Amino acid sequence: PWRTSGANGLFDPYAILVSEVMLQQTQVARVIPKYQAFLEQFPTVQKLASAPLGDVLRAWQGLGYNRRAKFLWQAAQAVITEYNGTFPVEQKELTCLPGVGTNTAGAICAYAYDQPVVFIETNIRTVFIYHYFTDHDGVHDSELLPYIQQSLAEAIEQGIAPREWYWALMDYGTYLKATIGNISRSSKHYAKQSTFAGSKRQIRGQVLRLLTTARLSRNHLRSSITDERLDEVLSDLAKEGLITKRANLYQLA
C-alpha cells in the first residue's frame, strides 16, 4: 500500500516514514494490516504528533520493538515544531528527525520525492552481494555503494524513475532470499536476531500489552509475568519513557 500514490499523484512522506519504521525488523505481511490501521487512526503527521504516546503504543501492538513507535511519534512532533508541519525534502535534514538514520532518510527521499539518492537496506544489500561479492564474507556497505550508485544512474538514463528502480531492487532481493537464502549474512552489518521466546523483548511486549487496557500494579503484573526479570524490564521501560508509575500503578506513557 505504501507504493500507491494519493489522488493527486503524489506520495505522502509521512506515510512513507510510517512504512519504513514499521518495516524495520518486521516482515511485510505483518506490517500491511498494522500500517493500514495505523494510518486510519493517525492519517496525518499532525494527528500523530498531537496524540498521547499511550495511544500510539496501543496502535503499535503486535509489531514489537516498541521504541520504534516512540521514535515515530517524536519524529512527527519534530516535523510540527521544527519544520512547521512540512516534511524536510533533503536526506541530511531528514536524519535530524528522531529514529531516522541515513538509509531511512534515503528511502523517504526516493519513495516520497523520487530523488536519485543512494541508500541501503537488507534487500538491496542482498542483490548487490549476490551479483558482485559471491563467496565473500564481511562485505562492508561502503563496498556496495559504488555499485548501487552506478546501477541507479544507468536506470535513470534508461528513463526509470528512482522510486521504481528501488521498488524493483526490493522485490528482487525478496525473491533472492526466498529462492537462494539469506545472502545478507555475508554482510559485515548482518546481525542475527535474537530468539524471541524467553527474551526480555518478550517480557517487554507482555508488559505493554497488559497495560494497553488498564493501569496495573506490580503485583498484578507479577501474577501474569512470573519471570524474575520483570522489575528490570519495568525499570527499562520507565527510563525509555514508554510507561509511567503513579500511585503504585503502571500505565502507558
N, C-alpha and C positions, 0 to 999 in steps of 0.2 A: 504493500500500500504506500510506502514512502517513495516509490518510484512513479507515483501518479501526481501530476500537477494539479493545481487548483483550477477553478473555472476560468480564471484569467490567463491560464497557460504558464503561470509562474509556480515555482517551488518555494514553499514556506521554510525559511531557515530554522524556525522554531521546531517544526515537525521533523525536520532532518536531524536536529540536535537530539530530540527525544528518541528517535530511532537509533541513532549512533550510540547513545549512552546505554540504551536497553540492550543493544546487540553486543556490548562488551561482555564477554564470558557467558553469553546466553544464546542458545540456538534460535534460528529464525522461526521455527514452528511454535516455540513457546512465546516468542516476542509478539507475533502478529496480533493475537487477541488482546494481549495486555496493552499494546500500542494503541489499538483502536479504542479500547475502553478508556485509556488514559486521556486521549485527545477529546473524547466525548465529555469527560469531566473537566479537563483543563484545555479548552480549544485554542487559547491564545497564551502568549508569554505573559500577558498582563494577568490573566486568570491564575496562572501557576504562581506567579510572584506574590500575589495577594492572598493565596491560600495558606492556611495553617500547615506547618510541616507534618503534623499528625495525619491530616487528610491525604497528603502526598504519599506518606508511608503506607497508608491503608490501600491506596490505589496501586502501590508498587508490589503488594504482597503476591508471592508466587514467583518473583523474578530473582530473589536472592541478592546478595551483595548490596544491602540497603543503603550503604553510604553513597551509592550512585544516585539514589533518589534525592538525598540531601544536596549533593553537588548540583544536580539538575535544577533543584529549587533555588539554590543560591545563584546559579548562573542566570536564571530568569530574573531574579531580583537585581543582579548586576546590570542586565540589559536595560531594566527600567530606570535604575538610579544613575548609572554611569553613561548610558547611551540614549537616554530619553525614549526608551521603548523601541528603538530601531536597532536591529542586529548589525554588528560590525560586518564589513564585507572583506576585510583583509585577514589573511591567515594569522599574522602576528597579533593583531588586535583580538581575534577570537581566542587565542591561547591565554589571554588575560582573564577569561571567564573561569570561575571555579570548576575544576574537574575536566577542563578541556585542554588536552595536550595537542602537540603539533599535528599528529595524524588525524585526530577527531576534527580539528580545525580545518585541515586539508580536505577531509570528506565533506564538510559543510560547504566549503568554497566550491568544490567540484559539483556536488549534487544540487545545492541550492542556487549557486550563481554560475555554474558551468564554466568555472575558471580552470585554466590549464595548470593546476598546481600538482606537485608530486607528493604523494603520501603512501604509507604502507600499513596494511593490516594483514591478518593471518592468511586470508585467501590470496591476496596479491603476493604476499611473501611465498606462498606455496607455488604459484605459477612460475615465478622467476627463478626460484631454486630448482624447480623441476627442469627448466629449459637451459639454465646456464651454470648450475652448480651441482650437477648429478654426482653422487658419491663424495660430496664434500660435507664436512662437519664444521660446526661453529661459524656458519656464514653470518657475517655482520650485515645489518641493514645498509650500511654505507657502501657495501659492495654491490647491493642490488639497485641503489638509487640511479646510477648512470643508465642502467638498462631500462628502468621504468621511465626515466626522462626521455630516452630515445624512442621508446615504443609509443609514448604519448604524443611526441612531436610528429612521428610518422602517421599516427592515426588522424591527427588534426589536419595534416597535409592531404589526407585522403577524404577530408570532409566529414570525419566522425567527431561528434561533439564529445568533449572531455567526460561529461557525466555518463554518456552511453558507453564509452570505452571502459570506464571504471566498472560500470554495471556488468559488462562482458567479462572483465577480469574476475569479478566477484563470483559470477556464475561458473566460470571455467575453474576457478580454484575449488569451488564446492564439488564440481564434477571430479576433479583430480583426487580429492580426499575420499570420495565415495568409491572410486574405481581403483586407485593405486594405494591410498593410505595417507597418513598424516606426514607429508613431506616436510612440513614446517618444523618437525623435530630436529632437522639439520640446522636450524637457525640458532645463532648464539643467543637470541632473545626468547627462545622457547622455554616455557616454564610449565611443567606438568601440574595440572590442577590437583590439589589435594583431595583425598577421599572425603566425601560429604558426611557419610554416616558416622556418627560418633565424634564429629569435629566440633570445634567451637562455633563454626559457621552454622551448624545445625541448631545448636543451643540458641544462638542469636536469633535465628529465624523463628524458633519456638516462642521465645520471649515476645518478640514483636508481634507475632500472630495472636498470642493471647491478649496482648494489650490493645489490639485493634478494636475490641468490643467493650472493654471496661478497664477502669483503674483497678489495679490488684496489689495486694500486699506481698511481701517477700514470701510469707508462709503459704499464701495461695499459689504463688508461682512454684514454690518448692513442692507442693502437692502434685503438680503436673510434670515438673522437671526435677528429677532426682539427682542429676549429675552434680558432682562436687564442685564443678567449675561455674556454677550458676552465679555466685557472688562476684566472681571475676568478670563474667560476661555483663552483669548488671552495671558494674563499675565502668567497664569499657564503653558500653552504650551511653551511659550518662556523660562520660567525658567527651564523647563524639557528638553530643547534643541530640541524640536520637530519642532518648527518653528523659524524663524528669521524675523527681520524687517529691511528693508533697503530702504532709501529714501521714507519713509511713506508707503511702500508696504510690506505686509506679504508674506512669502513664506515658503515652507517646508525646513527644515534644510538641 
